[in-house]
Amino acid sequence: MAERLPPEETDRLWRNYHADRTAEARDELILAYSPLVRFVASRVGANLPSSVEVGDLISFGMFGLLDAIERFEPDRGFKFETFAIPRVKGAILDELRAMDWVPRSVRAKARAIERAIVTFEVDNGRSPTEEELADVMGQEVSSLQKSLTEVSSGGLAALDEVRATGEGELGTLRDLLADTGSGPDIGIEERETRQLLRSFINSLPDREKAVLTLYYFERLTMADIGSVLGVTESRVCQIHAKAVLALRSKFDASWR
């Protein structure tokens, strides 16, 4: 990620903005955090076809940055980057979905994998291995892995995807895990949702938990994670896709 401004400089920018919320003060913040948008756009673009221009992704991400600046409350103790990155990525993914550039066949594969995961978990009380998941779907493991690669490349397996929280507000799965505290400003239902989501992650196989942690919280690239785990980058993408689809299926089932 691009080098951050000194803390005293960012504090000054936020004080100026919250003092009067002028367009000039907002534009200063946009300029200061524009490298963050480029960083997120580059990471999203790395998993997309070459026909998708990174410049377009940056333009989409700026809408997320604007939303994050307007909604950010420094006094709550969060780092702005932690608050903004899911919103920037969410804005990019929203625009990509609106373009509907992902083939319907890939969307269908993602839904089929989620359904198979739910079926196995209902019958066995745990998350399936790839071999078990392939068996439920009546496929060879190699076929399942190919589908996971397509789902990952299509951007359909993202922990930063916007979801509805228990209190009816929009947030992301990553938002729910970002704050492990239990302050009085956190609603009981939201706190319970965070605990539930953490338990879902803990129920995943160790390698899937490791990929989620290294990618979303340690901010390693897929290639770096592959080096840590001793597997290829494409294999990490497959593990990541399966983990997120499993997590989403668990989360969605809990609200039915």
NORLIN-V549595 format. One record per backbone hydrogen bond with DSSP energy under -1.0 kcal/mol. CO is the residue of the C=O (numbers start at 1). NH is the residue of the N-H. If there is no record, write none. Layout:
co->(CO | CO)
nh->(NH | NH)
This chain:
co->(6 | 6 | 7 | 8 | 9 | 10 | 11 | 12 | 13 | 14 | 15 | 16 | 17 | 22 | 23 | 24 | 25 | 26 | 27 | 28 | 29 | 33 | 33 | 34 | 35 | 36 | 37 | 38 | 39 | 40 | 41 | 42 | 44 | 45 | 49 | 53 | 54 | 55 | 56 | 57 | 58 | 60 | 61 | 62 | 63 | 64 | 65 | 66 | 67 | 68 | 73 | 74 | 79 | 80 | 81 | 84 | 85 | 86 | 87 | 88 | 89 | 90 | 91 | 92 | 93 | 94 | 95 | 96 | 103 | 104 | 105 | 106 | 107 | 108 | 109 | 110 | 111 | 112 | 113 | 114 | 115 | 116 | 117 | 118 | 119 | 120 | 121 | 129 | 130 | 131 | 132 | 133 | 134 | 140 | 141 | 142 | 143 | 144 | 145 | 146 | 147 | 148 | 149 | 150 | 151 | 152 | 158 | 159 | 163 | 165 | 169 | 171 | 172 | 174 | 183 | 187 | 188 | 189 | 190 | 191 | 192 | 193 | 194 | 195 | 196 | 197 | 198 | 199 | 201 | 205 | 206 | 207 | 208 | 209 | 210 | 211 | 212 | 213 | 213 | 214 | 221 | 222 | 223 | 224 | 225 | 226 | 226 | 232 | 233 | 234 | 235 | 236 | 237 | 238 | 239 | 240 | 241 | 242 | 243 | 244 | 245 | 246 | 247 | 248 | 249 | 250 | 252 | 253)
nh->(9 | 10 | 11 | 12 | 13 | 14 | 15 | 16 | 17 | 18 | 19 | 20 | 21 | 26 | 27 | 28 | 29 | 30 | 31 | 32 | 33 | 36 | 37 | 38 | 39 | 40 | 41 | 42 | 43 | 44 | 45 | 46 | 47 | 48 | 52 | 57 | 58 | 59 | 60 | 61 | 62 | 63 | 65 | 66 | 67 | 68 | 69 | 70 | 71 | 72 | 76 | 77 | 83 | 84 | 85 | 88 | 89 | 90 | 91 | 92 | 93 | 94 | 95 | 96 | 97 | 98 | 99 | 101 | 107 | 108 | 109 | 110 | 111 | 112 | 113 | 114 | 115 | 116 | 117 | 118 | 119 | 120 | 121 | 122 | 123 | 124 | 125 | 133 | 134 | 135 | 136 | 137 | 139 | 144 | 145 | 146 | 147 | 148 | 149 | 150 | 151 | 152 | 153 | 154 | 156 | 155 | 161 | 174 | 171 | 168 | 165 | 163 | 176 | 178 | 186 | 191 | 192 | 193 | 194 | 195 | 196 | 197 | 198 | 199 | 200 | 201 | 202 | 203 | 204 | 209 | 210 | 211 | 212 | 213 | 214 | 215 | 216 | 217 | 218 | 220 | 225 | 226 | 227 | 228 | 229 | 230 | 231 | 236 | 237 | 238 | 239 | 240 | 241 | 242 | 243 | 244 | 245 | 246 | 247 | 248 | 249 | 250 | 251 | 252 | 253 | 254 | 255 | 256)
